[in-house]
């Protein structure tokens, strides 16, 4: 995951090609795609948020 100079984040992951998974997605715009990320990244992001935004 990378922070941008626009105040957003970019996530690096494997492109999702599974048609069942893609079929479950709602409101995916034409210029968007899905990427699959490892659960360890989610844990890291939660910990980072708690440390920097909740006084932890």
Backbone as a printed PyTorch tensor [residue, N CA C, xyz], in Angstrom:
tensor([[[  0.8500,  -1.1700,   0.0000],
         [  0.0000,   0.0000,   0.0000],
         [  0.8960,   1.2340,   0.0000]],

        [[  0.4860,   2.2090,  -0.7730],
         [  1.2920,   3.4150,  -0.9250],
         [  0.4200,   4.6520,  -0.7400]],

        [[  0.9370,   5.6320,  -0.0200],
         [  0.2530,   6.9180,   0.1160],
         [  0.5950,   7.7620,  -1.0990]],

        [[ -0.3880,   8.4840,  -1.6190],
         [ -0.1520,   9.3560,  -2.7720],
         [ -0.0480,  10.8010,  -2.3200]],

        [[  0.3710,  11.6540,  -3.2170],
         [  0.4310,  13.0850,  -2.9230],
         [ -0.9460,  13.7410,  -3.0230]],

        [[ -1.9610,  12.9570,  -3.3410],
         [ -3.3390,  13.4510,  -3.4310],
         [ -4.1550,  13.1160,  -2.1810]],

        [[ -3.4970,  12.5510,  -1.1630],
         [ -4.1970,  12.1970,   0.0670],
         [ -4.9800,  10.9030,  -0.0410]],

        [[ -4.6330,  10.0740,  -1.0190],
         [ -5.2850,   8.7780,  -1.1920],
         [ -4.2440,   7.6790,  -1.0420]],

        [[ -4.6710,   6.4470,  -1.2030],
         [ -3.7740,   5.3000,  -1.1160],
         [ -3.9270,   4.4350,  -2.3530]],

        [[ -2.8470,   3.7840,  -2.7470],
         [ -2.8410,   2.8330,  -3.8410],
         [ -2.4770,   1.4760,  -3.2440]],

        [[ -3.2660,   0.4670,  -3.5910],
         [ -3.0280,  -0.8720,  -3.0730],
         [ -2.4670,  -1.7460,  -4.1810]],

        [[ -1.3740,  -2.4090,  -3.8930],
         [ -0.7780,  -3.3430,  -4.8380],
         [ -1.2470,  -4.7360,  -4.4780]],

        [[ -1.7380,  -5.4550,  -5.4490],
         [ -2.1880,  -6.8210,  -5.1980],
         [ -2.4090,  -7.5450,  -6.5060]],

        [[ -2.8880,  -8.7640,  -6.3970],
         [ -3.1670,  -9.5660,  -7.5830],
         [ -4.5220,  -9.1620,  -8.1570]],

        [[ -4.5920,  -9.0010,  -9.4640],
         [ -5.8390,  -8.6440, -10.1290],
         [ -6.8300,  -9.7940,  -9.9560]],

        [[ -8.0530,  -9.4660,  -9.5680],
         [ -9.0960, -10.4650,  -9.3870],
         [ -9.6920, -10.7850, -10.7520]],

        [[ -9.6520, -12.0670, -11.1270],
         [-10.2250, -12.5080, -12.3950],
         [-11.3380, -13.5220, -12.1900]],

        [[-11.5390, -13.9800, -10.9700],
         [-12.5820, -14.9610, -10.6690],
         [-13.9560, -14.3670, -10.9670]],

        [[-14.6870, -14.9590, -11.8820],
         [-15.9650, -14.3980, -12.3020],
         [-16.9990, -14.3900, -11.1830]],

        [[-16.9510, -15.3650, -10.2860],
         [-17.8850, -15.3780,  -9.1540],
         [-17.6100, -14.2090,  -8.2250]],

        [[-16.3420, -13.9770,  -7.9030],
         [-15.9750, -12.8530,  -7.0390],
         [-16.3470, -11.5330,  -7.7060]],

        [[-16.0780, -11.4140,  -8.9860],
         [-16.4120, -10.1820,  -9.7050],
         [-17.9210,  -9.9760,  -9.7570]],

        [[-18.6730, -11.0540,  -9.8380],
         [-20.1240, -10.9630,  -9.8840],
         [-20.7380, -10.4600,  -8.5930]],

        [[-20.0140, -10.6110,  -7.4790],
         [-20.5060, -10.1630,  -6.1730],
         [-20.2950,  -8.6650,  -5.9420]],

        [[-19.4970,  -8.0350,  -6.7920],
         [-19.1330,  -6.6320,  -6.6110],
         [-20.2380,  -5.7290,  -7.1490]],

        [[-20.4910,  -4.6590,  -6.4230],
         [-21.4830,  -3.6790,  -6.8510],
         [-20.7990,  -2.3370,  -7.0940]],

        [[-21.2870,  -1.6050,  -8.0510],
         [-20.8560,  -0.2210,  -8.3100],
         [-19.3840,  -0.0980,  -8.6880]],

        [[-18.8520,  -1.0590,  -9.4250],
         [-17.4820,  -0.9590,  -9.9110],
         [-17.5040,  -0.1370, -11.2030]],

        [[-16.8430,   0.9960, -11.1690],
         [-16.8340,   1.8920, -12.3240],
         [-15.9600,   1.3220, -13.4390]],

        [[-16.1500,   1.8220, -14.6210],
         [-15.4000,   1.3510, -15.7740],
         [-13.9070,   1.5750, -15.6760]],

        [[-13.4850,   2.5580, -14.8950],
         [-12.0520,   2.8360, -14.7380],
         [-11.4930,   2.2460, -13.4500]],

        [[-12.2130,   1.3200, -12.8290],
         [-11.7760,   0.6700, -11.5930],
         [-11.5440,  -0.8110, -11.8350]],

        [[-10.7520,  -1.4090, -10.9570],
         [-10.5350,  -2.8450, -10.9620],
         [-10.4510,  -3.3140,  -9.5220]],

        [[-10.4250,  -4.5930,  -9.3230],
         [-10.2750,  -5.1550,  -7.9830],
         [ -8.9090,  -5.7910,  -7.8620]],

        [[ -8.3190,  -5.6710,  -6.6720],
         [ -7.0950,  -6.3930,  -6.3770],
         [ -7.2940,  -7.1420,  -5.0760]],

        [[ -6.6540,  -8.2950,  -4.9920],
         [ -6.7260,  -9.1210,  -3.7940],
         [ -5.4920,  -8.8540,  -2.9560]],

        [[ -5.7010,  -8.6080,  -1.6590],
         [ -4.5760,  -8.3190,  -0.7650],
         [ -4.5250,  -9.3420,   0.3550]],

        [[ -3.3710,  -9.4970,   0.9220],
         [ -3.1450, -10.4430,   2.0010],
         [ -3.7350,  -9.9160,   3.3070]],

        [[ -4.3170, -10.7770,   4.1290],
         [ -4.8690, -10.3320,   5.4140],
         [ -3.8480,  -9.6320,   6.3090]],

        [[ -2.5670,  -9.9410,   6.1680],
         [ -1.5570,  -9.2720,   6.9920],
         [ -1.5010,  -7.7800,   6.6870]],

        [[ -1.8040,  -7.3850,   5.4510],
         [ -1.8420,  -5.9650,   5.1160],
         [ -2.9980,  -5.2820,   5.8300]],

        [[ -4.1290,  -5.9470,   5.9060],
         [ -5.2830,  -5.3840,   6.6150],
         [ -4.9470,  -5.1840,   8.0820]],

        [[ -4.3270,  -6.1720,   8.7050],
         [ -3.9250,  -6.0400,  10.1180],
         [ -2.9620,  -4.8690,  10.2890]],

        [[ -2.0020,  -4.7550,   9.3920],
         [ -1.0390,  -3.6550,   9.4600],
         [ -1.7500,  -2.3070,   9.3550]],

        [[ -2.6950,  -2.1980,   8.4460],
         [ -3.4110,  -0.9390,   8.2560],
         [ -4.2360,  -0.5710,   9.4820]],

        [[ -4.8750,  -1.5560,  10.0940],
         [ -5.6450,  -1.3050,  11.3160],
         [ -4.7250,  -0.8020,  12.4240]],

        [[ -3.6080,  -1.4800,  12.6130],
         [ -2.6580,  -1.0720,  13.6520],
         [ -2.1170,   0.3330,  13.3720]],

        [[ -1.7860,   0.6090,  12.1270],
         [ -1.2670,   1.9230,  11.7520],
         [ -2.3080,   3.0040,  12.0200]],

        [[ -3.5430,   2.7440,  11.6550],
         [ -4.6140,   3.7130,  11.8870],
         [ -4.7850,   3.9670,  13.3800]],

        [[ -4.8110,   2.9170,  14.1600],
         [ -4.9980,   3.0730,  15.6000],
         [ -3.8670,   3.8790,  16.2230]],

        [[ -2.6490,   3.6410,  15.7900],
         [ -1.5050,   4.3580,  16.3340],
         [ -1.5020,   5.8480,  15.9610]],

        [[ -1.9660,   6.1520,  14.7690],
         [ -1.8530,   7.5130,  14.2550],
         [ -3.1290,   8.3370,  14.3210]],

        [[ -4.2610,   7.6950,  14.5510],
         [ -5.5310,   8.4330,  14.5020],
         [ -6.3830,   8.2710,  15.7590]],

        [[ -5.9600,   7.4040,  16.6430],
         [ -6.7510,   7.2050,  17.8520],
         [ -5.9160,   7.3760,  19.1060]],

        [[ -4.7980,   8.0390,  18.9690],
         [ -3.9430,   8.3150,  20.1180],
         [ -3.2940,   7.0910,  20.7230]],

        [[ -3.2880,   5.9660,  19.9620],
         [ -2.7690,   4.6970,  20.4710],
         [ -1.3100,   4.6360,  20.4260]]])
